């Protein structure tokens, strides 16, 4: 996609840049055909690869890469070792796969794996389908409030999970929350949104949807509005219905947008922690425990080996789910 | 009046959508705001009613000054973490992206692949905590800043890489002919050219850092209220029945993102799609 920012970079900028250096100016002005150019090459004024390497020096690459490797990549690698130990941060005692066996046999951690799957898949499907439907509606001709709706749906993305969590704990309060009050007008009995183990996780998913669906809407709108209107005009001339136009024009052309929407939602869903933690802390019982919450509890209790095993599980899940889906969808992309 | 006319002209479906947003969004915003103005007893009822007794000054002053200004100190910490993270992040991811994009060879290719993997892979928190402890940085603000940089690094490097790819190499070459060294080339030639994408990175990522709860919770686990997000979380667990003051804290924490969103919403949503569409 051509971004607006790239468009801002224009030729006049380039010229200004070039002209700032007197030798360049002379070089460009003295351009006298290829023979003259060859002379300059022999004269050593045109770049050789050694000079290029000296200029694109690793010293520029190093600072960022160093931080990334030490703080991100190295811990990822060593987590596979520490996941197999009983560990108190100073001494690590090798226990093989014991942590993983414990992790999958303990009730709370086992439930958390299932919940993480449920949370990630439901929120991803929900946000992608609804996000796409909203984006298609907003992009229709004559839809005048698209800017307002898009902005309003996106705004909660800017808020922190903790503030959203606190706000919804109040809104969804079982005895006096305004949602139950509102439903009461229609004769619906009070629902214990966050304290009933059977529905608490669905409530949290709904709040997550409220908070982050805007991301997908914005991504899809960008994808759809990048499609040339000529395709639709041609299709309408041929008598294609709106549904057919959607399936055969819109959908294939926004595959990259679908891909990033799904990828982002999946990663967010699998790693989700802060919203759930603020709203339920994993309860009631273990009904809203996800990998993020059990891992934090294990960490806070000083059970570092088992906590690391939990993180390895998250890591493996994210990689095993997101990478294949990502590459599967991107293969479906159509290039024109 | 003109707003009403505008609304009347809308089609039925669109008008319905706008009415629905009143219930799904505005009622909630109003609920938080109006209850942050109420006294403890009245706020505890959690209604949408107009306050019978105003407690604005009391609630907000309390949040700002309780426990020896802990909220203000947390806000200061949050801003400090955010500013430092963004400053270093922009610098190191731009330089890294510049070399990765411009220079060939095995090392840069491997670095590139490693960085891309970080877009998807989650952070291994406990071993990271251990590494930071080894560096004497566990439970320090500096440690947290480093973690935030490392987490945001892949995404912003990717954005920079895409942007730098569109800048012709001839510019570099001209500058090199003129005797520019690596740092001079980057700071004098590249930095002015990559200003727009730098703005995008800053606009997009600032509130990711400011809103972060998980990483401060782990990497500042010695202190309970070091950043604003930790602070309101602690506030929630300590004063769980004092809804008026809690909502005042929620409003105060949400003011910076609100202001930035109102001022820059177009840029924010544009930037969001830039990184996303490239995947």
Contacts between the chains, C-beta under 8 A, distances in Angstrom:
chain1	res1	chain2	res2	distance
A	1	B	273	7.5
A	1	B	274	7.6
A	1	B	277	4.6
A	1	B	278	7.3
A	3	B	270	7.6
A	3	B	274	4.9
A	4	B	270	6.0
A	5	B	163	6.9
A	5	B	196	4.0
A	5	B	197	5.7
A	5	B	200	6.2
A	5	B	274	7.1
A	6	B	163	6.7
A	6	B	166	5.2
A	8	B	196	5.4
A	9	B	166	6.8
A	9	B	167	6.9
A	9	B	193	6.5
A	9	B	196	7.2
A	13	B	193	6.9
A	14	B	168	7.0
A	14	B	171	6.2
A	17	B	171	5.7
A	17	B	175	7.9
A	17	B	189	6.2
A	17	B	192	7.6
A	17	B	193	7.2
A	18	B	171	6.9
A	18	B	174	5.4
A	21	B	174	6.7
A	21	B	175	6.4
A	21	B	178	4.0
A	22	B	178	7.7
A	23	B	177	6.3
A	23	B	178	4.7
A	23	B	179	7.7
A	24	B	174	4.3
A	24	B	175	7.4
A	24	B	177	6.4
A	24	B	178	5.5
A	27	B	174	7.3
A	27	B	177	6.5
A	45	B	177	6.1
A	46	B	177	7.3
A	47	B	173	5.7
A	47	B	176	5.9
A	47	B	177	7.0
A	51	B	176	6.4
A	52	B	103	7.6
A	52	B	176	7.3
A	53	B	103	7.0
A	54	B	182	7.3
A	55	B	172	7.4
A	55	B	176	5.3
A	55	B	180	7.3
A	55	B	181	7.0
A	55	B	182	5.2
A	55	B	185	6.0
A	56	B	98	7.7
A	56	B	99	5.4
A	56	B	102	4.8
A	56	B	103	3.8
A	56	B	182	6.9
A	57	B	99	7.4
A	57	B	182	4.1
A	58	B	99	6.9
A	58	B	107	7.2
A	59	B	182	6.6
A	59	B	183	7.9
A	60	B	95	4.2
A	60	B	96	7.3
A	60	B	98	6.2
A	60	B	99	5.0
A	60	B	182	5.7
A	60	B	183	7.2
A	60	B	186	6.1
A	61	B	95	6.9
A	61	B	96	5.3
A	61	B	99	4.0
A	61	B	100	6.8
A	61	B	103	7.9
A	61	B	108	7.0
A	61	B	111	6.7
A	63	B	91	7.7
A	63	B	92	4.8
A	63	B	95	6.8
A	63	B	96	7.7
A	64	B	92	3.3
A	64	B	93	5.5
A	64	B	95	6.3
A	64	B	96	3.7
A	64	B	153	6.1
A	64	B	157	7.0
A	65	B	96	5.8
A	65	B	111	5.6
A	65	B	115	7.7
A	67	B	92	6.4
A	67	B	146	6.1
A	67	B	149	5.5
A	67	B	150	5.5
A	67	B	153	6.8
A	68	B	114	7.6
A	68	B	115	6.5
A	68	B	118	6.8
A	68	B	150	5.3
A	68	B	153	4.9
A	68	B	154	7.4
A	69	B	114	7.6
A	70	B	131	6.6
A	70	B	150	7.9
A	71	B	128	6.2
A	71	B	131	6.9
A	71	B	132	7.7
A	71	B	146	5.2
A	71	B	147	5.8
A	71	B	149	7.5
A	71	B	150	3.7
A	72	B	118	5.8
A	72	B	123	6.4
A	72	B	128	7.6
A	72	B	150	4.2
A	72	B	151	7.1
A	72	B	153	7.3
A	73	B	114	6.1
A	73	B	118	7.5
A	74	B	127	7.9
A	74	B	131	6.3
A	75	B	123	7.3
A	75	B	124	4.5
A	75	B	125	8.0
A	75	B	127	3.7
A	75	B	128	4.1
A	75	B	130	7.4
A	75	B	131	5.5
A	76	B	121	6.4
A	76	B	123	7.7
A	76	B	124	4.8
A	76	B	127	7.5
A	78	B	124	7.8
A	78	B	127	5.0
A	78	B	130	7.8
A	78	B	131	7.9
A	79	B	124	3.8
A	79	B	126	7.2
A	79	B	127	4.5
A	82	B	126	7.0
A	82	B	127	5.7
A	82	B	130	7.4
A	89	B	129	7.7
A	89	B	130	5.8
A	89	B	133	6.5
A	137	B	13	7.6
A	137	B	17	7.8
A	142	B	11	7.3
A	143	B	14	6.2
A	144	B	6	7.9
A	144	B	9	7.8
A	144	B	10	6.4
A	144	B	14	7.0
A	145	B	10	6.6
A	145	B	14	5.6
A	145	B	17	7.1
A	145	B	18	5.8
A	148	B	18	7.4
A	149	B	17	6.2
A	149	B	18	7.4
A	149	B	21	6.7
A	150	B	269	6.9
A	151	B	261	8.0
A	151	B	265	5.3
A	151	B	269	7.6
A	152	B	21	5.6
A	152	B	25	5.5
A	154	B	265	7.3
A	154	B	268	7.5
A	154	B	269	5.9
A	154	B	272	7.8
A	155	B	25	7.8
A	155	B	258	8.0
A	155	B	261	5.8
A	155	B	265	8.0
A	156	B	25	7.8
A	158	B	207	5.5
A	158	B	211	7.8
A	158	B	257	4.1
A	158	B	258	7.6
A	158	B	260	7.4
A	158	B	261	5.0
A	158	B	268	7.6
A	159	B	211	7.2
A	159	B	254	5.7
A	159	B	257	6.0
A	160	B	210	7.5
A	160	B	211	3.6
A	160	B	212	7.9
A	160	B	213	6.5
A	160	B	229	5.4
A	160	B	253	6.7
A	160	B	254	7.7
A	160	B	257	7.8
A	161	B	211	7.0
A	161	B	213	5.9
A	162	B	211	8.0
A	162	B	213	5.2
A	162	B	229	5.0
A	162	B	232	5.6
A	162	B	233	5.3
A	162	B	236	7.8
A	162	B	253	7.9
A	163	B	232	6.8
A	163	B	250	4.7
A	163	B	253	5.7
A	163	B	254	5.5
A	166	B	232	6.9
A	166	B	236	5.6
A	166	B	246	6.3
A	166	B	247	7.8
A	166	B	250	5.5
A	167	B	28	6.2
A	167	B	31	7.6
A	167	B	32	5.3
A	167	B	247	7.9
A	167	B	250	6.3
A	168	B	28	7.9
A	170	B	31	7.4
A	170	B	32	7.8
A	170	B	35	7.5
A	170	B	46	5.5
A	170	B	243	6.3
A	170	B	247	7.6
A	171	B	28	6.0
A	171	B	31	6.6
A	173	B	46	5.6
A	176	B	45	6.2
A	176	B	46	4.7
A	176	B	47	7.6
A	177	B	46	6.2
A	178	B	27	7.1
A	178	B	31	6.2
A	178	B	46	6.8
A	178	B	47	7.3
A	178	B	48	6.1
A	181	B	47	7.8
A	182	B	23	8.0
A	210	B	24	7.1
A	215	B	272	6.6
A	215	B	276	7.9
A	218	B	269	4.8
A	218	B	272	5.3
A	218	B	273	6.0
A	219	B	272	7.1
A	219	B	273	5.6
A	219	B	276	4.8
A	219	B	277	7.0
A	221	B	273	7.9
A	222	B	270	8.0
A	222	B	273	3.6
A	222	B	276	7.7
A	222	B	277	6.2
A	223	B	273	7.9
A	223	B	277	6.6
A	256	B	277	5.6
A	256	B	278	7.7
A	256	B	279	6.1
A	257	B	276	7.2
A	257	B	277	5.9
A	259	B	279	5.5
A	260	B	276	4.1
A	260	B	277	6.3
A	260	B	278	7.8
A	260	B	279	4.7
A	261	B	276	7.3
A	263	B	120	7.3
A	263	B	279	6.7
A	264	B	276	6.6
A	267	B	120	6.3
A	267	B	122	7.6
A	270	B	122	7.6
A	271	B	122	5.3
A	273	B	214	5.3
A	274	B	213	4.2
A	274	B	214	5.4
A	277	B	213	7.7
A	278	B	213	7.6
A	278	B	233	6.5
A	278	B	236	7.3
A	292	B	214	7.5
A	295	B	125	7.4
A	296	B	217	7.2
A	296	B	218	7.4
A	299	B	125	7.2
A	299	B	126	6.0
A	299	B	129	8.0
A	299	B	218	6.8
A	300	B	221	7.5
A	304	B	126	5.4
A	304	B	130	7.9
A	307	B	125	8.0
A	307	B	126	5.1
A	308	B	124	7.1
A	308	B	126	4.6
A	308	B	127	6.3
A	311	B	122	7.5
A	311	B	124	5.1
A	311	B	125	6.1
A	311	B	126	6.3
A	311	B	127	8.0
A	312	B	124	7.5
A	314	B	122	5.5
A	315	B	121	6.4
A	315	B	122	5.8
A	315	B	124	6.5
A	318	B	120	6.4
A	318	B	121	6.6
A	318	B	122	5.4
A	319	B	120	7.0
A	319	B	121	6.4
A	322	B	120	5.1
A	323	B	120	6.6
A	326	B	120	7.5
A	326	B	279	7.3
A	330	B	279	6.9
